[in-house]
Amino acid sequence: MDLLPFLQWNLNNIYIRSIGMSLYKYLFNFKFELSVDRLITVFRILEDILERRFMREHLRKDAQFAMDQANTFVKRYYNSKHHWEEFEVGD
């Protein structure tokens, strides 16, 4: 979901010290209030974003662990098939 309208609303409703009011109050001569339903929607969106980030981080860690295990297996298999041999001069 797009957060841009919510961010724009917040920026326009912030108190600006130089003009002594928010931009909305300056432009429209009254302060816009955020309804409770809209506030709940904003919190649900933020919660969803945080949950996705949490899941993405754990999936990334699981994928990294699986790749490390695969690399270890391949290294062990390669090392079991190949042996280091040293030769003396004249061999």
DRENLUMBA-422072 format. One line per 10 residues: number of its first residue (from 1); for each residue y, z, x of N, C-alpha, C, O. Coordinates in steps of 0.1 Angstrom, whole numbers. Last residue first. Example, Ala and Ser with C-alpha at 12.3 -4.5 7.8 and 13.67 -1.06 7.14 Angstrom:
BEGIN
2	-22/71/128/-11/71/137/0/79/129/11/80/134 ~ -57/78/132/-45/78/123/-33/78/132/-33/85/142
END
This chain:
BEGIN
91	-382/-94/610/-391/-94/598/-390/-108/592/-397/-110/582 ~ -363/-92/630/-375/-99/633/-385/-100/621/-395/-107/622 ~ -350/-61/622/-348/-74/629/-361/-80/633/-370/-73/638 ~ -361/-51/589/-358/-48/604/-356/-62/610/-360/-72/605 ~ -348/-46/557/-355/-54/567/-351/-50/581/-340/-47/583 ~ -351/-29/527/-344/-30/540/-354/-38/550/-366/-35/550 ~ -346/-32/493/-355/-34/504/-347/-36/517/-337/-43/517 ~ -344/-18/461/-337/-21/474/-347/-22/485/-355/-13/487 ~ -358/-34/433/-358/-23/443/-351/-28/455/-351/-39/459 ~ -358/-39/398/-352/-43/411/-352/-31/421/-348/-20/417
81	-367/-27/375/-373/-40/379/-368/-44/393/-375/-53/399 ~ -353/-4/372/-367/-3/373/-374/-16/377/-385/-16/383 ~ -327/-13/370/-330/-6/382/-346/-4/383/-351/-4/395 ~ -327/-24/345/-325/-33/356/-330/-26/369/-336/-32/377 ~ -332/-1/329/-341/-12/329/-340/-21/341/-350/-25/348 ~ -308/13/335/-321/19/338/-332/8/339/-340/8/348 ~ -289/-4/325/-289/-1/339/-302/5/343/-308/1/354 ~ -296/-4/298/-297/-17/305/-297/-14/320/-304/-20/328 ~ -291/23/292/-304/17/290/-306/4/298/-316/3/305 ~ -264/25/297/-273/33/304/-287/27/303/-294/27/313
71	-254/7/277/-252/4/292/-261/12/300/-267/7/310 ~ -261/20/254/-267/7/257/-265/4/272/-275/-2/278 ~ -245/43/257/-260/45/256/-267/31/260/-276/31/267 ~ -220/32/255/-224/39/267/-239/40/268/-245/39/279 ~ -221/21/229/-220/12/240/-224/19/253/-230/13/262 ~ -223/45/215/-234/36/214/-233/26/225/-244/22/231 ~ -197/57/222/-210/64/225/-222/54/225/-230/55/234 ~ -181/38/210/-180/40/224/-193/47/229/-198/43/239 ~ -187/42/183/-190/29/189/-190/30/204/-198/24/211 ~ -178/68/179/-192/65/178/-196/52/184/-206/50/190
61	-151/64/184/-158/73/193/-173/70/192/-180/70/202 ~ -145/47/162/-143/42/176/-150/51/186/-156/45/195 ~ -150/64/141/-158/52/143/-157/46/157/-167/42/163 ~ -130/83/146/-144/87/147/-153/75/148/-163/75/156 ~ -107/67/142/-109/74/154/-123/78/156/-129/76/167 ~ -111/59/115/-110/49/125/-113/55/139/-120/50/147 ~ -109/84/102/-122/77/102/-122/66/113/-132/65/119 ~ -82/90/107/-92/99/111/-106/92/112/-113/94/122 ~ -69/68/94/-68/70/109/-79/79/114/-84/76/125 ~ -77/73/68/-81/61/75/-80/62/90/-89/58/97
51	-64/98/64/-78/97/63/-84/85/70/-94/85/77 ~ -37/90/66/-43/99/76/-58/99/76/-64/100/86 ~ -36/73/44/-33/67/57/-39/76/68/-45/72/77 ~ -41/91/23/-50/80/25/-48/74/39/-58/70/46 ~ -18/107/26/-31/113/27/-42/102/30/-50/104/39 ~ 2/89/19/1/94/32/-12/101/35/-17/99/47 ~ -6/84/-8/-5/73/2/-6/78/16/-14/73/24 ~ -2/109/-19/-15/103/-19/-16/92/-9/-26/90/-2 ~ 25/113/-15/16/121/-8/2/116/-8/-5/117/2 ~ 35/93/-33/38/92/-18/28/101/-10/23/96/0
41	25/103/-57/21/90/-52/23/88/-37/14/83/-30 ~ 41/126/-59/26/127/-58/20/114/-52/11/114/-44 ~ 66/113/-62/63/122/-50/48/124/-48/43/123/-37 ~ 63/102/-87/65/93/-75/62/101/-62/56/95/-52 ~ 60/124/-102/49/114/-102/50/106/-90/40/102/-83 ~ 85/136/-99/73/143/-94/61/133/-93/53/134/-83 ~ 112/115/-88/103/121/-98/91/127/-92/87/123/-81 ~ 140/121/-69/126/115/-69/118/122/-79/117/135/-79 ~ 173/113/-79/162/123/-77/149/116/-77/147/106/-84 ~ 203/102/-66/190/98/-72/180/109/-69/180/114/-58
31	235/113/-73/224/114/-64/211/111/-72/208/116/-83 ~ 264/92/-79/255/102/-83/242/102/-74/239/92/-68 ~ 279/70/-70/286/82/-74/277/93/-81/282/101/-88 ~ 268/49/-57/267/49/-72/273/62/-78/273/63/-90 ~ 275/51/-30/276/38/-36/276/39/-52/283/32/-58 ~ 273/78/-24/285/71/-20/287/58/-28/297/55/-33 ~ 247/84/-32/258/90/-39/271/83/-36/280/82/-45 ~ 234/67/-14/232/65/-28/244/71/-36/250/65/-45 ~ 241/79/11/245/65/8/244/62/-7/253/55/-13 ~ 252/113/7/242/103/10/247/89/6/257/88/-1
21	281/128/22/272/126/11/262/115/15/263/110/26 ~ 300/127/42/299/139/34/290/138/22/290/146/13 ~ 304/109/61/310/106/48/308/117/38/314/117/27 ~ 292/122/83/306/115/85/312/112/71/324/112/70 ~ 267/132/75/278/141/77/292/134/78/302/140/73 ~ 247/122/50/254/117/62/266/125/64/275/125/55 ~ 215/129/37/229/133/38/235/128/51/229/130/62 ~ 194/103/25/197/113/35/212/116/36/220/107/34 ~ 188/82/9/191/95/2/194/106/12/196/118/8 ~ 182/61/24/194/60/16/198/73/10/209/74/5
11	157/70/35/169/67/44/182/67/36/192/72/41 ~ 141/71/12/144/83/20/156/81/29/165/90/30 ~ 141/44/4/146/55/-5/150/67/3/161/73/1 ~ 127/33/26/141/29/23/148/40/14/160/43/16 ~ 103/45/23/111/48/35/125/44/32/134/52/37 ~ 95/34/-2/96/49/0/105/52/12/113/62/11 ~ 94/7/5/103/12/-5/105/27/-5/117/31/-7 ~ 73/7/26/87/3/29/97/8/18/108/13/21 ~ 47/10/23/55/22/23/70/19/24/78/29/24 ~ 23/-6/4/35/-8/12/44/5/11/47/9/0
1	-12/0/8/0/0/0/12/0/9/12/6/20
END
